Amino acid sequence: MTRPAAIAALLAVLAAWPGLAAAQTTAPRQKAPEGAQVYFHYPLDGLRVPERFTVRIGLRGMGVAPAGVAHARTGHHHLLIDTDPGPPDQPIPSDYNNIHLGNGQTEVVVTLPKGRHTLQLLLGDHTHTPHDPPVMSQKITVYVR
């Protein structure tokens, strides 16, 4: 059997394993402590900012841990730019509109084109999935000059 065929066979066996697929898709979301909050230190709602600026993030009631590190009452930040949060039981996508701060950063430099933009913060657990209930900021608007 060739190596690709052996890998395909192994994946087929794992996919057919009773309960394995269900266990992977129905993992319980981490609980968020009551009163946990994520918020913007900078920028603030309505602010005019340069094309390149630093977003500074605050967190109350929880700690920060890098992606992949599973500790209760912790998570890592995601900056949502010009988009809405996705389904709360699904991992946060990683793309231009969903910036992952997976190393535990509490600030990030962004460059945006001139005009109006919305920003929102969303905390994700070790798998990039929002907590239960989601810990997210209010959406703010900034104007890039």
N, C-alpha and C positions, 0 to 999 in steps of 0.2 A: 504494500500500500504506500502510495506517495505521501509525502509530508502534508500537502494541502488536503488530501483525501482523509488522512488520519485526523487532522484538526476538525474538518467538517463532520466526521463521524462522532468525535468527542462532543462537539457542540450540539449535535442532534440528540445524543444520549442525555446531556445535561438539560436540554430544553424539555425532554420528555419526562424527566425525573418528577415524580408526584410532589406537587406543592412548591417546587423550587421557583417556578416563574411567579406564582402568586406571592411567595414570600418576598421576592425582589420588588414587586410593584405595590405592595400594600404595607410597607414598613411604616410604623407609626411615626408621626411627626413629633419633633421635640416640643415639649410644652414651654411656653414663654411665661416667665414670672409675671404676676399681676403688676401692672403699673410700669412695665418695661417700656422705654421710649428711645427712639433714635431721632436725631434732629441735626439741623445744619448750624454749625458755628459760623460758617461763611460759605457761600454768599447767603444773604437774607432775601426774602421775597420782594420782588420789585426792583432789585438793585441793577444798575447798569455796570457791566463788567467788560474787561478787555477780551479779545478773542482767546487768549491763553490765560487761565486763572486756576487757582488752587481751591478745591472744595475741601473744607474741613468739617469733620463729622464728630458729633457727640453721641454718647450712649449712657442711659441711666438704667439701673436695675439689672444689668447683665454685664458680662465680660466679653472680651474679644479673644477669639482663638482662630488660628488659620484653618482654611478648608482642609478637610480630612482628619481633623483633630476633634474627636467626639467627647466633649465635656458638657455636663448639664449647665444650663443657665449661661451658655456662651454661643457665639455665632461670629460671622464675618460680614462685612458690609458689601452692598451692591448699590451702585448709582444708576438709576434709571433716567435716561435722557430722552425727552420727547416721546415717551411711551407709557403705557399703563402696566401695572403688575399682571403677570399671567395667573393661571390657576394656582391657588395656594398649596395644593398637594403635589405640585410638579416642581422639579428643579428649575431655578431661574436660568434662562438661556444666557449664553455668553456671546455677545455681538456688539456692534457699535452703540446700540441703545441700552444695553445692559452691561455695565462695567463691573467686573468682579474684582474685589479687593481681597483676594484669597489668601494673601500672606498675613492678614491681620492688620493691614494699614488702616489708619484713621484719617488719611487725607490722600487726595489724588489730583494731579494736574490734568486739566482737560483743555482741549482746543475746540472751539465751536465756531461755525460761520456766523457772520453778522445777522442780527435779527432776534426774534423772540424765541425762547426755549423754556421747556419745563424740566424741572429736576425733582426727583423723589428718591429717598433712601429706603432700602429694604434689607433687613437682616436675614441671612441664610444660615442654616445649620451646617454641619460638617459635609453634607451632601449637596449644598447649595439650595436646599428646600426651605421655604419660609417656615417659621415656627407656628405653633398653634396656641393662640391666635397670632396672625402675622404681626411682626414688629416693624412698622413702617412710619415714615414721616408724612406730614402733609406735603402735597405737591406744591412746589414754589415756581415762580416765573422769574427768569432773568432776561435782561436785554443786552445782547452783545453789541458793542459799539464799533 
